[in-house]
């Protein structure tokens, strides 16, 4: 991030903590890196990573499309004016409402199982998601291309689904493969693309190969792009990609203040953000960089513990900090993806505000919730 400690202190002072801050410069830079690597590939943002409307509008204005995996995400795409070839509808268990809205918007559907062909609205465009059944070098909960995952059809089923699409009068655009998230080892992508090439001669003509996303923040993007383009070329297809975390993670930081410390079985620094603000560490052991925004003599090793009455409410373990005191400010990095998006109202905790920094100015892009916001729907039901 290009934001300095002074920037972050000023934001925390003005808007309070916990607080999500985003750097517009880094968001634009990530998109530029993707386009530099993948060239002519069409880019669809995996909205689930961070669906904030301000960020979506910014990406939409830069020609990015959207991959939607819920009725609410489709509604967001519609709300910002995305339609037609700018929308992909994905997901393993789509509702009738998703098919209907997707059809009205002219979206492309990604089929996740054989019997989904019969559920499509008339004359739909569709891709068939293939599960390459690999051992993926990421957390098990993130390995969507593993044989035991719930996603996609098998290599053997894929040609049948394409044929069924054509027989039903739909446009069978091509194939889709997305093997997981936070994958740093490019060999996983090489293996997935290699499995797809086994289908040459069995699929009929393909217009699109959607190579998904899932690239780790330190992955060899240019190497992955070369292989993806080469695989698309074997089918004579256009390449599509679906970055999510890669596009927004490094643009976002979660700011949290120290509440106090305690020394029991371990050394704990207690902070005002936790699992309700950033679930990834508890959900699948994600490790986020932690930066103390103060200087003081004497360092120690601490676990960052949130305020929830849950033993698993830890943002990080074994972090080296200079003698933390109440009021100190910490920056949790790489939090722009699946941070605010996964935040919750568990314990009736109000979700934090979100602010965007651009050209020296902070803009509130989501106000901090109040307890009244949380129970409004309950009062209305009574």
Number of C-alpha atoms within 10 A of each C-alpha: 15 11 17 10 16 10 16 21 18 13 20 19 10 10 18 16 20 24 25 28 28 28 22 19 15 20 22 16 14 18 20 13 15 19 15 13 17 22 15 12 19 19 25 26 30 26 26 19 21 24 20 16 15 16 18 21 17 15 18 19 12 11 12 19 25 29 29 27 20 19 18 12 19 25 16 19 25 15 12 15 12 22 21 14 15 22 24 26 25 20 17 15 14 18 12 13 12 22 19 13 16 26 21 12 19 17 25 23 28 25 30 25 20 18 11 15 21 11 12 21 16 11 13 21 22 25 28 28 29 26 27 23 21 18 15 23 17 20 14 14 11 18 24 24 24 18 17 13 15 13 23 28 21 17 17 11 14 24 20 13 24 26 15 17 26 14 12 14 12 19 17 25 25 25 26 24 25 23 29 24 24 20 23 18 17 17 14 20 27 15 15 22 21 15 16 22 13 10 15 12 10 13 17 13 14 18 16 22 27 27 27 25 26 26 25 18 16 11 16 14 18 15 15 22 22 13 16 25 22 15 20 24 14 12 22 15 20 18 25 21 25 25 24 24 27 29 27 26 23 21 28 28 28 26 28 26 24 20 19 15 18 11 9 6 6 12 17 22 25 24 26 18 27 25 24 24 28 25 22 20 18 17 11 13 13 13 15 16 12 20 16 18 18 15 12 10 7 9 13 12 16 23 19 24 26 27 16 17 8 11 9 14 20 25 25 21 16 13 18 14 22 17 17 24 16 13 12 18 24 25 24 23 19 23 27 26 25 21 22 25 18 16 19 17 14 12 10 13 16 20 24 25 19 22 22 20 20 14 8 7 9 18 13 14 17 16 12 17 14 13 12 12 12 15 13 10 10 10 9 7 7 5
